[in-house]
Amino acid sequence: MPRIGELFGVVFYLYYSDHKPDHIHAFYQKHEALFTCNGNLLTGKLPEAK
């Protein structure tokens, strides 16, 4: 899965062939969240900004 970027320590990977819908994984420290390509949260949670 290609790494598509990093912003403020959050790393983003594009997943397009493991299951539908196409989605983006966002990793921050021990947290993970999955988002659709239009930004809707599928599962997971990232900590809120302070």
mmCIF entry with sequence, helices, sheets and N, C-alpha, C, O atoms, coordinates in Angstrom:
data_MODEL
# 
_entry.id   MODEL 
# 
_entity.id                         1 
_entity.type                       polymer 
_entity.pdbx_number_of_molecules   1 
# 
_entity_poly.entity_id                      1 
_entity_poly.type                           'polypeptide(L)' 
_entity_poly.nstd_linkage                   no 
_entity_poly.nstd_monomer                   no 
_entity_poly.pdbx_seq_one_letter_code       MPRIGELFGVVFYLYYSDHKPDHIHAFYQKHEALFTCNGNLLTGKLPEAK 
_entity_poly.pdbx_seq_one_letter_code_can   MPRIGELFGVVFYLYYSDHKPDHIHAFYQKHEALFTCNGNLLTGKLPEAK 
_entity_poly.pdbx_strand_id                 A 
# 
loop_
_entity_poly_seq.entity_id 
_entity_poly_seq.num 
_entity_poly_seq.mon_id 
_entity_poly_seq.hetero 
1 1  MET n 
1 2  PRO n 
1 3  ARG n 
1 4  ILE n 
1 5  GLY n 
1 6  GLU n 
1 7  LEU n 
1 8  PHE n 
1 9  GLY n 
1 10 VAL n 
1 11 VAL n 
1 12 PHE n 
1 13 TYR n 
1 14 LEU n 
1 15 TYR n 
1 16 TYR n 
1 17 SER n 
1 18 ASP n 
1 19 HIS n 
1 20 LYS n 
1 21 PRO n 
1 22 ASP n 
1 23 HIS n 
1 24 ILE n 
1 25 HIS n 
1 26 ALA n 
1 27 PHE n 
1 28 TYR n 
1 29 GLN n 
1 30 LYS n 
1 31 HIS n 
1 32 GLU n 
1 33 ALA n 
1 34 LEU n 
1 35 PHE n 
1 36 THR n 
1 37 CYS n 
1 38 ASN n 
1 39 GLY n 
1 40 ASN n 
1 41 LEU n 
1 42 LEU n 
1 43 THR n 
1 44 GLY n 
1 45 LYS n 
1 46 LEU n 
1 47 PRO n 
1 48 GLU n 
1 49 ALA n 
1 50 LYS n 
# 
_struct_asym.id          A 
_struct_asym.entity_id   1 
# 
_struct_sheet.id               AA1 
_struct_sheet.type             ? 
_struct_sheet.number_strands   5 
_struct_sheet.details          ? 
# 
loop_
_struct_sheet_order.sheet_id 
_struct_sheet_order.range_id_1 
_struct_sheet_order.range_id_2 
_struct_sheet_order.offset 
_struct_sheet_order.sense 
AA1 1 2 ? anti-parallel 
AA1 2 3 ? anti-parallel 
AA1 3 4 ? anti-parallel 
AA1 4 5 ? anti-parallel 
# 
loop_
_struct_sheet_range.sheet_id 
_struct_sheet_range.id 
_struct_sheet_range.beg_label_comp_id 
_struct_sheet_range.beg_label_asym_id 
_struct_sheet_range.beg_label_seq_id 
_struct_sheet_range.pdbx_beg_PDB_ins_code 
_struct_sheet_range.end_label_comp_id 
_struct_sheet_range.end_label_asym_id 
_struct_sheet_range.end_label_seq_id 
_struct_sheet_range.pdbx_end_PDB_ins_code 
_struct_sheet_range.beg_auth_comp_id 
_struct_sheet_range.beg_auth_asym_id 
_struct_sheet_range.beg_auth_seq_id 
_struct_sheet_range.end_auth_comp_id 
_struct_sheet_range.end_auth_asym_id 
_struct_sheet_range.end_auth_seq_id 
AA1 1 ARG A 3  ? LEU A 7  ? ARG A 3  LEU A 7  
AA1 2 VAL A 10 ? TYR A 15 ? VAL A 10 TYR A 15 
AA1 3 HIS A 23 ? TYR A 28 ? HIS A 23 TYR A 28 
AA1 4 HIS A 31 ? THR A 36 ? HIS A 31 THR A 36 
AA1 5 LEU A 41 ? LYS A 45 ? LEU A 41 LYS A 45 
# 
loop_
_atom_site.group_PDB 
_atom_site.id 
_atom_site.type_symbol 
_atom_site.label_atom_id 
_atom_site.label_alt_id 
_atom_site.label_comp_id 
_atom_site.label_asym_id 
_atom_site.label_entity_id 
_atom_site.label_seq_id 
_atom_site.pdbx_PDB_ins_code 
_atom_site.Cartn_x 
_atom_site.Cartn_y 
_atom_site.Cartn_z 
_atom_site.occupancy 
_atom_site.B_iso_or_equiv 
_atom_site.pdbx_formal_charge 
_atom_site.auth_seq_id 
_atom_site.auth_comp_id 
_atom_site.auth_asym_id 
_atom_site.auth_atom_id 
_atom_site.pdbx_PDB_model_num 
ATOM 1   N N  . MET A 1 1  ? 0.831   -1.163 0.000  1.00 0.00 ? 1  MET A N  1 
ATOM 2   C CA . MET A 1 1  ? 0.000   0.000  0.000  1.00 0.00 ? 1  MET A CA 1 
ATOM 3   C C  . MET A 1 1  ? 0.883   1.236  0.000  1.00 0.00 ? 1  MET A C  1 
ATOM 4   O O  . MET A 1 1  ? 1.779   1.354  0.836  1.00 0.00 ? 1  MET A O  1 
ATOM 5   N N  . PRO A 1 2  ? 0.651   2.139  -0.904 1.00 0.00 ? 2  PRO A N  1 
ATOM 6   C CA . PRO A 1 2  ? 1.525   3.297  -0.993 1.00 0.00 ? 2  PRO A CA 1 
ATOM 7   C C  . PRO A 1 2  ? 1.288   4.295  0.145  1.00 0.00 ? 2  PRO A C  1 
ATOM 8   O O  . PRO A 1 2  ? 0.156   4.613  0.511  1.00 0.00 ? 2  PRO A O  1 
ATOM 9   N N  . ARG A 1 3  ? 2.400   4.763  0.674  1.00 0.00 ? 3  ARG A N  1 
ATOM 10  C CA . ARG A 1 3  ? 2.349   5.838  1.662  1.00 0.00 ? 3  ARG A CA 1 
ATOM 11  C C  . ARG A 1 3  ? 2.101   7.119  0.882  1.00 0.00 ? 3  ARG A C  1 
ATOM 12  O O  . ARG A 1 3  ? 2.862   7.448  -0.027 1.00 0.00 ? 3  ARG A O  1 
ATOM 13  N N  . ILE A 1 4  ? 1.043   7.843  1.228  1.00 0.00 ? 4  ILE A N  1 
ATOM 14  C CA . ILE A 1 4  ? 0.703   9.024  0.441  1.00 0.00 ? 4  ILE A CA 1 
ATOM 15  C C  . ILE A 1 4  ? 1.090   10.326 1.130  1.00 0.00 ? 4  ILE A C  1 
ATOM 16  O O  . ILE A 1 4  ? 1.028   11.392 0.517  1.00 0.00 ? 4  ILE A O  1 
ATOM 17  N N  . GLY A 1 5  ? 1.487   10.251 2.398  1.00 0.00 ? 5  GLY A N  1 
ATOM 18  C CA . GLY A 1 5  ? 1.922   11.483 3.035  1.00 0.00 ? 5  GLY A CA 1 
ATOM 19  C C  . GLY A 1 5  ? 1.978   11.387 4.541  1.00 0.00 ? 5  GLY A C  1 
ATOM 20  O O  . GLY A 1 5  ? 1.589   10.387 5.145  1.00 0.00 ? 5  GLY A O  1 
ATOM 21  N N  . GLU A 1 6  ? 2.478   12.471 5.133  1.00 0.00 ? 6  GLU A N  1 
ATOM 22  C CA . GLU A 1 6  ? 2.570   12.596 6.576  1.00 0.00 ? 6  GLU A CA 1 
ATOM 23  C C  . GLU A 1 6  ? 2.318   14.056 6.928  1.00 0.00 ? 6  GLU A C  1 
ATOM 24  O O  . GLU A 1 6  ? 2.819   14.959 6.257  1.00 0.00 ? 6  GLU A O  1 
ATOM 25  N N  . LEU A 1 7  ? 1.543   14.282 7.979  1.00 0.00 ? 7  LEU A N  1 
ATOM 26  C CA . LEU A 1 7  ? 1.217   15.627 8.404  1.00 0.00 ? 7  LEU A CA 1 
ATOM 27  C C  . LEU A 1 7  ? 1.093   15.631 9.923  1.00 0.00 ? 7  LEU A C  1 
ATOM 28  O O  . LEU A 1 7  ? 0.263   14.913 10.481 1.00 0.00 ? 7  LEU A O  1 
ATOM 29  N N  . PHE A 1 8  ? 1.905   16.424 10.585 1.00 0.00 ? 8  PHE A N  1 
ATOM 30  C CA . PHE A 1 8  ? 1.888   16.540 12.039 1.00 0.00 ? 8  PHE A CA 1 
ATOM 31  C C  . PHE A 1 8  ? 2.034   15.185 12.729 1.00 0.00 ? 8  PHE A C  1 
ATOM 32  O O  . PHE A 1 8  ? 1.416   14.950 13.767 1.00 0.00 ? 8  PHE A O  1 
ATOM 33  N N  . GLY A 1 9  ? 2.830   14.309 12.172 1.00 0.00 ? 9  GLY A N  1 
ATOM 34  C CA . GLY A 1 9  ? 3.068   12.998 12.766 1.00 0.00 ? 9  GLY A CA 1 
ATOM 35  C C  . GLY A 1 9  ? 2.057   11.933 12.392 1.00 0.00 ? 9  GLY A C  1 
ATOM 36  O O  . GLY A 1 9  ? 2.225   10.772 12.765 1.00 0.00 ? 9  GLY A O  1 
ATOM 37  N N  . VAL A 1 10 ? 1.010   12.298 11.664 1.00 0.00 ? 10 VAL A N  1 
ATOM 38  C CA . VAL A 1 10 ? 0.016   11.322 11.203 1.00 0.00 ? 10 VAL A CA 1 
ATOM 39  C C  . VAL A 1 10 ? 0.459   10.834 9.835  1.00 0.00 ? 10 VAL A C  1 
ATOM 40  O O  . VAL A 1 10 ? 0.681   11.637 8.929  1.00 0.00 ? 10 VAL A O  1 
ATOM 41  N N  . VAL A 1 11 ? 0.588   9.519  9.681  1.00 0.00 ? 11 VAL A N  1 
ATOM 42  C CA . VAL A 1 11 ? 1.040   8.926  8.423  1.00 0.00 ? 11 VAL A CA 1 
ATOM 43  C C  . VAL A 1 11 ? -0.172  8.338  7.707  1.00 0.00 ? 11 VAL A C  1 
ATOM 44  O O  . VAL A 1 11 ? -0.998  7.665  8.323  1.00 0.00 ? 11 VAL A O  1 
ATOM 45  N N  . PHE A 1 12 ? -0.274  8.594  6.400  1.00 0.00 ? 12 PHE A N  1 
ATOM 46  C CA . PHE A 1 12 ? -1.426  8.182  5.605  1.00 0.00 ? 12 PHE A CA 1 
ATOM 47  C C  . PHE A 1 12 ? -1.006  7.166  4.545  1.00 0.00 ? 12 PHE A C  1 
ATOM 48  O O  . PHE A 1 12 ? -0.010  7.354  3.847  1.00 0.00 ? 12 PHE A O  1 
ATOM 49  N N  . TYR A 1 13 ? -1.778  6.091  4.439  1.00 0.00 ? 13 TYR A N  1 
ATOM 50  C CA . TYR A 1 13 ? -1.570  5.061  3.432  1.00 0.00 ? 13 TYR A CA 1 
ATOM 51  C C  . TYR A 1 13 ? -2.868  4.872  2.661  1.00 0.00 ? 13 TYR A C  1 
ATOM 52  O O  . TYR A 1 13 ? -3.949  4.870  3.250  1.00 0.00 ? 13 TYR A O  1 
ATOM 53  N N  . LEU A 1 14 ? -2.765  4.715  1.346  1.00 0.00 ? 14 LEU A N  1 
ATOM 54  C CA . LEU A 1 14 ? -3.923  4.481  0.493  1.00 0.00 ? 14 LEU A CA 1 
ATOM 55  C C  . LEU A 1 14 ? -4.083  2.982  0.290  1.00 0.00 ? 14 LEU A C  1 
ATOM 56  O O  . LEU A 1 14 ? -3.168  2.313  -0.190 1.00 0.00 ? 14 LEU A O  1 
ATOM 57  N N  . TYR A 1 15 ? -5.251  2.456  0.657  1.00 0.00 ? 15 TYR A N  1 
ATOM 58  C CA . TYR A 1 15 ? -5.567  1.050  0.457  1.00 0.00 ? 15 TYR A CA 1 
ATOM 59  C C  . TYR A 1 15 ? -6.690  0.979  -0.568 1.00 0.00 ? 15 TYR A C  1 
ATOM 60  O O  . TYR A 1 15 ? -7.789  1.476  -0.321 1.00 0.00 ? 15 TYR A O  1 
ATOM 61  N N  . TYR A 1 16 ? -6.420  0.368  -1.713 1.00 0.00 ? 16 TYR A N  1 
ATOM 62  C CA . TYR A 1 16 ? -7.419  0.370  -2.777 1.00 0.00 ? 16 TYR A CA 1 
ATOM 63  C C  . TYR A 1 16 ? -7.784  -1.018 -3.261 1.00 0.00 ? 16 TYR A C  1 
ATOM 64  O O  . TYR A 1 16 ? -8.678  -1.150 -4.097 1.00 0.00 ? 16 TYR A O  1 
ATOM 65  N N  . SER A 1 17 ? -7.127  -2.058 -2.769 1.00 0.00 ? 17 SER A N  1 
ATOM 66  C CA . SER A 1 17 ? -7.454  -3.378 -3.307 1.00 0.00 ? 17 SER A CA 1 
ATOM 67  C C  . SER A 1 17 ? -7.700  -4.435 -2.233 1.00 0.00 ? 17 SER A C  1 
ATOM 68  O O  . SER A 1 17 ? -7.878  -5.603 -2.579 1.00 0.00 ? 17 SER A O  1 
ATOM 69  N N  . ASP A 1 18 ? -7.718  -4.081 -0.943 1.00 0.00 ? 18 ASP A N  1 
ATOM 70  C CA . ASP A 1 18 ? -7.937  -5.127 0.060  1.00 0.00 ? 18 ASP A CA 1 
ATOM 71  C C  . ASP A 1 18 ? -9.413  -5.354 0.348  1.00 0.00 ? 18 ASP A C  1 
ATOM 72  O O  . ASP A 1 18 ? -9.803  -6.496 0.592  1.00 0.00 ? 18 ASP A O  1 
ATOM 73  N N  . HIS A 1 19 ? -10.244 -4.333 0.333  1.00 0.00 ? 19 HIS A N  1 
ATOM 74  C CA . HIS A 1 19 ? -11.695 -4.473 0.434  1.00 0.00 ? 19 HIS A CA 1 
ATOM 75  C C  . HIS A 1 19 ? -12.333 -3.148 0.070  1.00 0.00 ? 19 HIS A C  1 
ATOM 76  O O  . HIS A 1 19 ? -11.683 -2.103 0.087  1.00 0.00 ? 19 HIS A O  1 
ATOM 77  N N  . LYS A 1 20 ? -13.602 -3.203 -0.257 1.00 0.00 ? 20 LYS A N  1 
ATOM 78  C CA . LYS A 1 20 ? -14.335 -1.983 -0.633 1.00 0.00 ? 20 LYS A CA 1 
ATOM 79  C C  . LYS A 1 20 ? -14.926 -1.353 0.607  1.00 0.00 ? 20 LYS A C  1 
ATOM 80  O O  . LYS A 1 20 ? -15.187 -2.090 1.558  1.00 0.00 ? 20 LYS A O  1 
ATOM 81  N N  . PRO A 1 21 ? -15.154 -0.079 0.681  1.00 0.00 ? 21 PRO A N  1 
ATOM 82  C CA . PRO A 1 21 ? -14.773 0.910  -0.318 1.00 0.00 ? 21 PRO A CA 1 
ATOM 83  C C  . PRO A 1 21 ? -13.274 1.205  -0.251 1.00 0.00 ? 21 PRO A C  1 
ATOM 84  O O  . PRO A 1 21 ? -12.613 0.898  0.742  1.00 0.00 ? 21 PRO A O  1 
ATOM 85  N N  . ASP A 1 22 ? -12.747 1.807  -1.322 1.00 0.00 ? 22 ASP A N  1 
ATOM 86  C CA . ASP A 1 22 ? -11.362 2.273  -1.288 1.00 0.00 ? 22 ASP A CA 1 
ATOM 87  C C  . ASP A 1 22 ? -11.226 3.189  -0.082 1.00 0.00 ? 22 ASP A C  1 
ATOM 88  O O  . ASP A 1 22 ? -12.138 3.959  0.222  1.00 0.00 ? 22 ASP A O  1 
ATOM 89  N N  . HIS A 1 23 ? -10.086 3.110  0.608  1.00 0.00 ? 23 HIS A N  1 
ATOM 90  C CA . HIS A 1 23 ? -9.977  3.855  1.857  1.00 0.00 ? 23 HIS A CA 1 
ATOM 91  C C  . HIS A 1 23 ? -8.541  4.231  2.169  1.00 0.00 ? 23 HIS A C  1 
ATOM 92  O O  . HIS A 1 23 ? -7.597  3.753  1.540  1.00 0.00 ? 23 HIS A O  1 
ATOM 93  N N  . ILE A 1 24 ? -8.403  5.100  3.157  1.00 0.00 ? 24 ILE A N  1 
ATOM 94  C CA . ILE A 1 24 ? -7.108  5.594  3.616  1.00 0.00 ? 24 ILE A CA 1 
ATOM 95  C C  . ILE A 1 24 ? -6.947  5.218  5.085  1.00 0.00 ? 24 ILE A C  1 
ATOM 96  O O  . ILE A 1 24 ? -7.849  5.428  5.896  1.00 0.00 ? 24 ILE A O  1 
ATOM 97  N N  . HIS A 1 25 ? -5.783  4.659  5.411  1.00 0.00 ? 25 HIS A N  1 
ATOM 98  C CA . HIS A 1 25 ? -5.444  4.381  6.805  1.00 0.00 ? 25 HIS A CA 1 
ATOM 99  C C  . HIS A 1 25 ? -4.616  5.549  7.323  1.00 0.00 ? 25 HIS A C  1 
ATOM 100 O O  . HIS A 1 25 ? -3.676  5.999  6.667  1.00 0.00 ? 25 HIS A O  1 
ATOM 101 N N  . ALA A 1 26 ? -4.973  6.029  8.499  1.00 0.00 ? 26 ALA A N  1 
ATOM 102 C CA . ALA A 1 26 ? -4.217  7.094  9.159  1.00 0.00 ? 26 ALA A CA 1 
ATOM 103 C C  . ALA A 1 26 ? -3.663  6.530  10.459 1.00 0.00 ? 26 ALA A C  1 
ATOM 104 O O  . ALA A 1 26 ? -4.415  6.008  11.282 1.00 0.00 ? 26 ALA A O  1 
ATOM 105 N N  . PHE A 1 27 ? -2.344  6.633  10.647 1.00 0.00 ? 27 PHE A N  1 
ATOM 106 C CA . PHE A 1 27 ? -1.670  6.112  11.836 1.00 0.00 ? 27 PHE A CA 1 
ATOM 107 C C  . PHE A 1 27 ? -1.033  7.264  12.600 1.00 0.00 ? 27 PHE A C  1 
ATOM 108 O O  . PHE A 1 27 ? -0.352  8.111  12.021 1.00 0.00 ? 27 PHE A O  1 
ATOM 109 N N  . TYR A 1 28 ? -1.262  7.282  13.899 1.00 0.00 ? 28 TYR A N  1 
ATOM 110 C CA . TYR A 1 28 ? -0.611  8.264  14.765 1.00 0.00 ? 28 TYR A CA 1 
ATOM 111 C C  . TYR A 1 28 ? -0.266  7.566  16.067 1.00 0.00 ? 28 TYR A C  1 
ATOM 112 O O  . TYR A 1 28 ? -1.155  7.175  16.823 1.00 0.00 ? 28 TYR A O  1 
ATOM 113 N N  . GLN A 1 29 ? 1.035   7.409  16.331 1.00 0.00 ? 29 GLN A N  1 
ATOM 114 C CA . GLN A 1 29 ? 1.524   6.671  17.490 1.00 0.00 ? 29 GLN A CA 1 
ATOM 115 C C  . GLN A 1 29 ? 0.855   5.302  17.526 1.00 0.00 ? 29 GLN A C  1 
ATOM 116 O O  . GLN A 1 29 ? 1.050   4.518  16.597 1.00 0.00 ? 29 GLN A O  1 
ATOM 117 N N  . LYS A 1 30 ? 0.081   4.980  18.551 1.00 0.00 ? 30 LYS A N  1 
ATOM 118 C CA . LYS A 1 30 ? -0.559  3.664  18.631 1.00 0.00 ? 30 LYS A CA 1 
ATOM 119 C C  . LYS A 1 30 ? -2.002  3.679  18.124 1.00 0.00 ? 30 LYS A C  1 
ATOM 120 O O  . LYS A 1 30 ? -2.706  2.678  18.254 1.00 0.00 ? 30 LYS A O  1 
ATOM 121 N N  . HIS A 1 31 ? -2.445  4.781  17.557 1.00 0.00 ? 31 HIS A N  1 
ATOM 122 C CA . HIS A 1 31 ? -3.817  4.942  17.097 1.00 0.00 ? 31 HIS A CA 1 
ATOM 123 C C  . HIS A 1 31 ? -3.911  4.705  15.593 1.00 0.00 ? 31 HIS A C  1 
ATOM 124 O O  . HIS A 1 31 ? -2.955  4.920  14.848 1.00 0.00 ? 31 HIS A O  1 
ATOM 125 N N  . GLU A 1 32 ? -5.096  4.254  15.167 1.00 0.00 ? 32 GLU A N  1 
ATOM 126 C CA . GLU A 1 32 ? -5.338  4.042  13.739 1.00 0.00 ? 32 GLU A CA 1 
ATOM 127 C C  . GLU A 1 32 ? -6.793  4.361  13.432 1.00 0.00 ? 32 GLU A C  1 
ATOM 128 O O  . GLU A 1 32 ? -7.682  4.063  14.229 1.00 0.00 ? 32 GLU A O  1 
ATOM 129 N N  . ALA A 1 33 ? -7.033  4.964  12.284 1.00 0.00 ? 33 ALA A N  1 
ATOM 130 C CA . ALA A 1 33 ? -8.386  5.235  11.815 1.00 0.00 ? 33 ALA A CA 1 
ATOM 131 C C  . ALA A 1 33 ? -8.432  4.990  10.312 1.00 0.00 ? 33 ALA A C  1 
ATOM 132 O O  . ALA A 1 33 ? -7.441  5.187  9.609  1.00 0.00 ? 33 ALA A O  1 
ATOM 133 N N  . LEU A 1 34 ? -9.586  4.560  9.831  1.00 0.00 ? 34 LEU A N  1 
ATOM 134 C CA . LEU A 1 34 ? -9.804  4.337  8.405  1.00 0.00 ? 34 LEU A CA 1 
ATOM 135 C C  . LEU A 1 34 ? -10.834 5.339  7.909  1.00 0.00 ? 34 LEU A C  1 
ATOM 136 O O  . LEU A 1 34 ? -11.878 5.546  8.528  1.00 0.00 ? 34 LEU A O  1 
ATOM 137 N N  . PHE A 1 35 ? -10.515 5.953  6.775  1.00 0.00 ? 35 PHE A N  1 
ATOM 138 C CA . PHE A 1 35 ? -11.388 6.954  6.175  1.00 0.00 ? 35 PHE A CA 1 
ATOM 139 C C  . PHE A 1 35 ? -11.673 6.587  4.734  1.00 0.00 ? 35 PHE A C  1 
ATOM 140 O O  . PHE A 1 35 ? -10.820 6.011  4.058  1.00 0.00 ? 35 PHE A O  1 
ATOM 141 N N  . THR A 1 36 ? -12.876 6.917  4.252  1.00 0.00 ? 36 THR A N  1 
ATOM 142 C CA . THR A 1 36 ? -13.142 6.787  2.825  1.00 0.00 ? 36 THR A CA 1 
ATOM 143 C C  . THR A 1 36 ? -12.323 7.856  2.110  1.00 0.00 ? 36 THR A C  1 
ATOM 144 O O  . THR A 1 36 ? -11.800 8.771  2.747  1.00 0.00 ? 36 THR A O  1 
ATOM 145 N N  . CYS A 1 37 ? -12.215 7.744  0.810  1.00 0.00 ? 37 CYS A N  1 
ATOM 146 C CA . CYS A 1 37 ? -11.421 8.715  0.049  1.00 0.00 ? 37 CYS A CA 1 
ATOM 147 C C  . CYS A 1 37 ? -12.045 10.106 0.038  1.00 0.00 ? 37 CYS A C  1 
ATOM 148 O O  . CYS A 1 37 ? -11.379 11.075 -0.326 1.00 0.00 ? 37 CYS A O  1 
ATOM 149 N N  . ASN A 1 38 ? -13.317 10.221 0.432  1.00 0.00 ? 38 ASN A N  1 
ATOM 150 C CA . ASN A 1 38 ? -13.918 11.552 0.522  1.00 0.00 ? 38 ASN A CA 1 
ATOM 151 C C  . ASN A 1 38 ? -13.955 12.071 1.961  1.00 0.00 ? 38 ASN A C  1 
ATOM 152 O O  . ASN A 1 38 ? -14.591 13.089 2.236  1.00 0.00 ? 38 ASN A O  1 
ATOM 153 N N  . GLY A 1 39 ? -13.267 11.370 2.891  1.00 0.00 ? 39 GLY A N  1 
ATOM 154 C CA . GLY A 1 39 ? -13.076 11.888 4.237  1.00 0.00 ? 39 GLY A CA 1 
ATOM 155 C C  . GLY A 1 39 ? -14.002 11.386 5.321  1.00 0.00 ? 39 GLY A C  1 
ATOM 156 O O  . GLY A 1 39 ? -13.890 11.824 6.466  1.00 0.00 ? 39 GLY A O  1 
ATOM 157 N N  . ASN A 1 40 ? -14.916 10.479 5.004  1.00 0.00 ? 40 ASN A N  1 
ATOM 158 C CA . ASN A 1 40 ? -15.812 9.940  6.022  1.00 0.00 ? 40 ASN A CA 1 
ATOM 159 C C  . ASN A 1 40 ? -15.102 8.868  6.850  1.00 0.00 ? 40 ASN A C  1 
ATOM 160 O O  . ASN A 1 40 ? -14.411 8.013  6.297  1.00 0.00 ? 40 ASN A O  1 
ATOM 161 N N  . LEU A 1 41 ? -15.268 8.911  8.156  1.00 0.00 ? 41 LEU A N  1 
ATOM 162 C CA . LEU A 1 41 ? -14.657 7.936  9.050  1.00 0.00 ? 41 LEU A CA 1 
ATOM 163 C C  . LEU A 1 41 ? -15.356 6.598  8.909  1.00 0.00 ? 41 LEU A C  1 
ATOM 164 O O  . LEU A 1 41 ? -16.582 6.521  9.000  1.00 0.00 ? 41 LEU A O  1 
ATOM 165 N N  . LEU A 1 42 ? -14.574 5.530  8.684  1.00 0.00 ? 42 LEU A N  1 
ATOM 166 C CA . LEU A 1 42 ? -15.119 4.178  8.625  1.00 0.00 ? 42 LEU A CA 1 
ATOM 167 C C  . LEU A 1 42 ? -15.008 3.506  9.992  1.00 0.00 ? 42 LEU A C  1 
ATOM 168 O O  . LEU A 1 42 ? -16.008 3.051  10.547 1.00 0.00 ? 42 LEU A O  1 
ATOM 169 N N  . THR A 1 43 ? -13.795 3.447  10.530 1.00 0.00 ? 43 THR A N  1 
ATOM 170 C CA . THR A 1 43 ? -13.558 2.843  11.838 1.00 0.00 ? 43 THR A CA 1 
ATOM 171 C C  . THR A 1 43 ? -12.358 3.500  12.486 1.00 0.00 ? 43 THR A C  1 
ATOM 172 O O  . THR A 1 43 ? -11.593 4.211  11.834 1.00 0.00 ? 43 THR A O  1 
ATOM 173 N N  . GLY A 1 44 ? -12.204 3.257  13.770 1.00 0.00 ? 44 GLY A N  1 
ATOM 174 C CA . GLY A 1 44 ? -11.041 3.731  14.494 1.00 0.00 ? 44 GLY A CA 1 
ATOM 175 C C  . GLY A 1 44 ? -11.207 5.130  15.053 1.00 0.00 ? 44 GLY A C  1 
ATOM 176 O O  . GLY A 1 44 ? -12.276 5.736  14.981 1.00 0.00 ? 44 GLY A O  1 
ATOM 177 N N  . LYS A 1 45 ? -10.111 5.623  15.614 1.00 0.00 ? 45 LYS A N  1 
ATOM 178 C CA . LYS A 1 45 ? -10.136 6.942  16.243 1.00 0.00 ? 45 LYS A CA 1 
ATOM 179 C C  . LYS A 1 45 ? -8.706  7.452  16.367 1.00 0.00 ? 45 LYS A C  1 
ATOM 180 O O  . LYS A 1 45 ? -7.780  6.696  16.663 1.00 0.00 ? 45 LYS A O  1 
ATOM 181 N N  . LEU A 1 46 ? -8.551  8.735  16.138 1.00 0.00 ? 46 LEU A N  1 
ATOM 182 C CA . LEU A 1 46 ? -7.271  9.410  16.376 1.00 0.00 ? 46 LEU A CA 1 
ATOM 183 C C  . LEU A 1 46 ? -7.478  10.373 17.532 1.00 0.00 ? 46 LEU A C  1 
ATOM 184 O O  . LEU A 1 46 ? -8.587  10.872 17.718 1.00 0.00 ? 46 LEU A O  1 
ATOM 185 N N  . PRO A 1 47 ? -6.431  10.649 18.321 1.00 0.00 ? 47 PRO A N  1 
ATOM 186 C CA . PRO A 1 47 ? -6.596  11.574 19.435 1.00 0.00 ? 47 PRO A CA 1 
ATOM 187 C C  . PRO A 1 47 ? -6.886  12.990 18.923 1.00 0.00 ? 47 PRO A C  1 
ATOM 188 O O  . PRO A 1 47 ? -6.427  13.385 17.852 1.00 0.00 ? 47 PRO A O  1 
ATOM 189 N N  . GLU A 1 48 ? -7.647  13.730 19.704 1.00 0.00 ? 48 GLU A N  1 
ATOM 190 C CA . GLU A 1 48 ? -7.952  15.111 19.328 1.00 0.00 ? 48 GLU A CA 1 
ATOM 191 C C  . GLU A 1 48 ? -6.733  16.002 19.522 1.00 0.00 ? 48 GLU A C  1 
ATOM 192 O O  . GLU A 1 48 ? -5.898  15.748 20.390 1.00 0.00 ? 48 GLU A O  1 
ATOM 193 N N  . ALA A 1 49 ? -6.638  17.046 18.709 1.00 0.00 ? 49 ALA A N  1 
ATOM 194 C CA . ALA A 1 49 ? -5.536  18.009 18.817 1.00 0.00 ? 49 ALA A CA 1 
ATOM 195 C C  . ALA A 1 49 ? -5.660  18.794 20.113 1.00 0.00 ? 49 ALA A C  1 
ATOM 196 O O  . ALA A 1 49 ? -6.763  19.071 20.584 1.00 0.00 ? 49 ALA A O  1 
ATOM 197 N N  . LYS A 1 50 ? -4.527  19.145 20.675 1.00 0.00 ? 50 LYS A N  1 
ATOM 198 C CA . LYS A 1 50 ? -4.534  19.927 21.919 1.00 0.00 ? 50 LYS A CA 1 
ATOM 199 C C  . LYS A 1 50 ? -4.374  21.394 21.624 1.00 0.00 ? 50 LYS A C  1 
ATOM 200 O O  . LYS A 1 50 ? -4.356  22.210 22.546 1.00 0.00 ? 50 LYS A O  1 
# 
